[in-house]
Amino acid sequence: MSKTMVVSTLGCRGMKYPPTYERTSHMAVQTDGGRDSAASTLPYNDLELVETAVQTTVGPRLQGQTCRDCGQNMLGRRYVCSGCMSSELDQSLFGPFGSLYSYTVVRVSPKFAEAQLMGYVDLDEGVRLLALISADPDVLRCDLPVELVIGSDWYFKTSETKSAAETDD
């Protein structure tokens, strides 16, 4: 009898042993094919709410983890590495600097709200994430340097953009 665990949100890209799925009457389960897995018991808590952006003594940072086995950096809290499936993970802080990989203007919003700028940001530590961008859309371009800002929410700004805290002074 093989062990089972609830399907997590981890993708299959780069896995040494891609998961197989079985359908039961009430849930989909992932089997480990007889291999020992880091999370082989039920229930599997993969919905834990973790604060992503934190203000540290050296400035704003994003919380994540680094794999001890392969060195991959990942944003958020994981139980296994998405690159090598190792459970040997260390807590890490990333940012605040990166570059804009790609961006778009989101114009689907209520009539009273402004359009939002969304972009993929490549952090200097090698993590890519989707985030809000505070900037003039006309100055945005790929590979533009950006910086993390934490206020009531967190977002990235370009070096030409002043944050809300800077404009209050």
C-alpha positions as CSV (number, residue, x, y, z in Angstrom):
1,M,0.0,0.0,0.0
2,S,1.5,3.3,-1.0
3,K,1.4,6.5,1.1
4,T,-0.8,9.4,-0.1
5,M,-0.9,13.1,0.5
6,V,-3.2,15.9,-0.5
7,V,-2.3,17.6,-3.8
8,S,-0.2,20.7,-3.1
9,T,0.1,23.8,-5.2
10,L,3.7,22.9,-6.3
11,G,4.1,22.6,-10.1
12,C,5.6,19.6,-11.9
13,R,8.3,21.5,-13.8
14,G,11.8,20.3,-12.8
15,M,10.6,17.4,-10.6
16,K,12.7,14.3,-10.6
17,Y,9.6,12.1,-10.0
18,P,6.5,13.8,-11.5
19,P,3.4,13.1,-9.3
20,T,0.6,10.8,-10.3
21,Y,-2.9,11.5,-9.3
22,E,-5.7,9.3,-8.1
23,R,-9.3,10.4,-7.8
24,T,-11.3,9.4,-4.7
25,S,-14.9,10.1,-4.0
26,H,-14.2,13.4,-2.2
27,M,-10.7,14.6,-3.2
28,A,-7.7,14.2,-5.5
29,V,-4.7,12.7,-3.8
30,Q,-1.1,12.5,-4.9
31,T,0.8,9.2,-4.5
32,D,4.4,9.1,-3.8
33,G,5.0,5.8,-5.7
34,G,6.5,4.1,-2.6
35,R,9.2,6.8,-2.0
36,D,9.4,8.5,1.3
37,S,8.1,12.1,1.0
38,A,8.6,15.1,3.2
39,A,4.8,15.5,3.8
40,S,3.4,12.0,3.7
41,T,0.8,12.4,6.4
42,L,-2.7,13.9,6.3
43,P,-3.8,16.6,6.7
44,Y,-1.2,18.5,4.7
45,N,-1.2,22.2,5.7
46,D,-0.3,24.1,2.5
47,L,-2.7,26.9,3.1
48,E,-0.9,28.6,5.9
49,L,-1.1,32.4,5.7
50,V,2.4,34.0,5.8
51,E,3.2,37.7,5.6
52,T,5.3,38.0,2.4
53,A,6.6,41.6,2.8
54,V,8.4,42.6,6.0
55,Q,10.1,45.8,7.1
56,T,13.6,44.9,8.6
57,T,16.3,47.1,10.1
58,V,18.0,47.2,6.7
59,G,14.8,48.1,4.8
60,P,11.9,46.3,3.1
61,R,12.3,42.6,2.2
62,L,10.3,39.7,0.9
63,Q,10.2,36.4,2.9
64,G,11.1,33.2,1.2
65,Q,13.2,30.1,1.4
66,T,16.5,28.8,0.0
67,C,17.1,25.1,-0.7
68,R,20.2,23.7,1.0
69,D,20.6,21.0,-1.6
70,C,20.3,22.9,-4.9
71,G,20.4,26.5,-3.9
72,Q,17.1,27.5,-5.5
73,N,15.4,30.6,-4.0
74,M,11.6,30.6,-3.6
75,L,9.2,33.2,-2.5
76,G,6.8,32.3,0.4
77,R,6.8,29.3,2.6
78,R,7.2,25.8,1.2
79,Y,7.6,22.3,2.6
80,V,9.7,21.0,-0.3
81,C,11.9,22.7,-2.9
82,S,10.1,23.2,-6.3
83,G,13.4,22.4,-8.1
84,C,14.7,19.2,-6.5
85,M,11.9,18.2,-4.0
86,S,14.3,18.4,-1.1
87,S,12.8,19.2,2.3
88,E,16.1,20.9,3.5
89,L,15.0,24.6,3.3
90,D,16.3,27.7,5.1
91,Q,14.3,30.9,5.7
92,S,15.6,33.8,3.6
93,L,14.9,37.5,2.9
94,F,15.0,38.8,-0.7
95,G,15.1,42.2,-2.2
96,P,14.6,45.1,-2.2
97,F,16.2,45.6,-5.7
98,G,15.3,43.9,-9.0
99,S,14.5,44.6,-12.6
100,L,11.3,44.7,-14.5
101,Y,11.0,41.6,-16.7
102,S,7.6,42.4,-18.3
103,Y,4.6,44.5,-17.5
104,T,1.0,45.3,-18.5
105,V,-1.6,48.0,-17.8
106,V,-4.8,46.4,-16.2
107,R,-7.7,48.6,-17.2
108,V,-10.5,46.3,-16.1
109,S,-11.7,48.0,-12.9
110,P,-14.6,50.0,-11.4
111,K,-15.1,53.4,-13.0
112,F,-13.8,55.2,-10.0
113,A,-10.5,53.3,-9.8
114,E,-7.4,54.0,-11.8
115,A,-5.8,51.5,-14.1
116,Q,-3.2,49.3,-12.4
117,L,0.3,48.5,-13.5
118,M,1.3,44.8,-13.0
119,G,4.6,43.4,-13.8
120,Y,7.0,40.5,-13.4
121,V,10.0,41.5,-11.3
122,D,13.3,39.6,-11.3
123,L,14.8,40.1,-7.9
124,D,18.6,40.3,-7.6
125,E,18.5,36.9,-5.8
126,G,17.0,35.2,-8.8
127,V,13.3,35.1,-7.8
128,R,10.7,36.2,-10.3
129,L,7.3,37.4,-9.0
130,L,4.2,39.2,-10.2
131,A,3.6,42.5,-8.4
132,L,2.0,45.9,-8.5
133,I,4.2,48.6,-10.1
134,S,4.0,52.3,-9.1
135,A,5.2,54.3,-12.1
136,D,4.3,56.4,-15.1
137,P,3.4,53.8,-17.8
138,D,5.3,55.8,-20.3
139,V,8.7,55.3,-18.6
140,L,8.3,51.5,-18.1
141,R,10.6,49.3,-20.2
142,C,12.0,45.8,-19.8
143,D,15.1,45.6,-17.5
144,L,14.2,48.8,-15.8
145,P,15.6,48.8,-12.2
146,V,12.9,48.7,-9.5
147,E,12.8,48.8,-5.8
148,L,10.4,47.3,-3.2
149,V,8.3,49.7,-1.1
150,I,6.2,48.7,1.9
151,G,3.3,50.9,2.9
152,S,-0.3,49.9,3.6
153,D,0.5,47.3,0.9
154,W,3.7,46.4,-0.9
155,Y,4.7,47.2,-4.5
156,F,7.7,48.1,-6.6
157,K,8.6,51.6,-7.8
158,T,11.1,52.7,-10.4
159,S,14.0,55.0,-9.4
160,E,12.1,57.9,-11.1
161,T,9.0,57.3,-9.0
162,K,8.5,58.7,-5.5
163,S,6.7,56.5,-3.0
164,A,3.6,57.8,-1.2
165,A,5.7,58.2,2.0
166,E,8.3,60.4,0.2
167,T,5.6,62.7,-1.2
168,D,4.1,63.3,2.2
169,D,7.4,65.0,3.4
